[in-house]
Amino acid sequence: MDNERASASASASPPHVLIFPLPLQGPVNCMLKLAEMFCLDGLQVTFLNTQYIQKCLLNCTNIESYFQRYPSFRFETLPDGLPEDSSRTANDIFKMLDSMEAVSVPIFEEMVTSGTYGPSSEKPITCIVADGIFCFAVDIAKRIGVPLLYFDTISPCGLWTYLCLPKLIEAGEFPFKGDDLDELIVNVPGMEGFLRRRDLPSFYRTKDLNDPTIQLVLNEDRHLPLAQGLIFNTFEDLEEPILSQMRKISPKIYPIGPLHTHLKTRLATETISNSIWKEDRSCIPWLDMQPIKSVLFVSIGSLAVMTMDQVLEIWYGLVNSGTRFLWVRRPGSVVGLEKEFEIPMDLSLATKERGYIVSWAPQEEVLSHPAIGGFLTHSGWNSTLESIVEGKPMICWPYFVDQQVNSRFVGEIWKLGLDMKDTCDRKIVERMVRELMESKKEEFLQRADQISNVSKASVSKGGCSYKYLDKLIEDIKLMTLSTSQA
């Protein structure tokens, strides 16, 4: 019977999938890679960006001309409701979400119900893939009678701590009683024994159950199980215990990562950049001149911010360690920095000698460079996976969302580096850099190399992530067929 259905789905017109990412660098990057893999399998794809993100992509990449090779792919845009010069850093997420709720969602709803992609249009959508934070997608998908798949681009281990929020409230573990952040958490199944309060996402540190972030997470917790499946950018061998817990929430789980490597496998070639920041490629010739595995790459990603004091503590720690370093300092990433500050002479001289600073870098290429020996990272999930694939150990300095959880897993479970959360002291930075790049270098590199090999095997033909992507595409075809016959 399943073979007959599969055959029928193959002969029917290809599904038309609308992909709607959260308009931030990480989610857009991930979902563009998924979109291209859908195109490779013949699916029609409409990729819905905000006008601001689309403009950034066009300014920084050749993404539009690149995707012209896929006749079944098209970009669509809508406004996010914010002024173009409005800040869109981590501190502005709620402002953006509120604006999208008021401006973007009604336009999206009209587009897929009675507009260009509605059921009565020439090219109706037959499936929605939306970011997990978009709770409105459940009702809209139900209204037009198409399946909804949520793609949460944060880590499953991080998302699982979101989904356990109601249980932690019920058990009295949250809000925290007292200020001991090292107290163990016992009501997150699969993480007993190693998850501390400080390893939960930063929003857990509020005492107010009515905090907007808490309410947002509780709303997402209610809506995620209502989708027809959950897509994750991970691989089963890395997070199998957590994925097993997830299957209690949603029986259809598709761990298809690491996506950036998976796409390269399917294309059998290198991929293009999806960066919304202009990349400074001058760092590559500089890396070419450095010894193998001698450079520490430093980046806090596309959203995190730091204070001037934190910049100086990390800078002094790097310089005092004696290690070569390549540091990405994104425009707008330093709070309160209105103009160029006067660099202390000792930092300036040491940086000229063995450091290099850029405003943005081609991160995948940098991490794969033989000169890179480690990564001081904010522990964003894309960055963590890219580091895992390239076998580069990490010093984790998490900022928000899933990053506190990721850093604990990197240090305690996967043994791929050191967790530096909740501290920013030059002596600690120096000690951890020396440990990662000198005293425990071989130990960390050996472990990183092992997991790197497993990650690459997962996206090779016959690997678990490769099979899950095939299953995802086939299920989309079958769900589309079932909907059209209903």
PyMOL commands that set and color helices and strands:
alter all, ss='L'
color gray80, all
select helices_A, chain A and resi 2-11+25-40+51-60+63-69+90-102+104-113+136-144+156-163+165-171+197-199+202-205+212-226+236-246+259-267+283-288+308-321+345-354+363-367+381-389+403-413+426-439+441-458+464-485
alter helices_A, ss='H'
color red, helices_A
select strands_A, chain A and resi 16-20+44-50+73-78+127-131+148-152+229-232+253-255+295-299+324-328+355-358+372-377+394-396+417-419
alter strands_A, ss='S'
color yellow, strands_A
deselect
rebuild
show_as cartoon
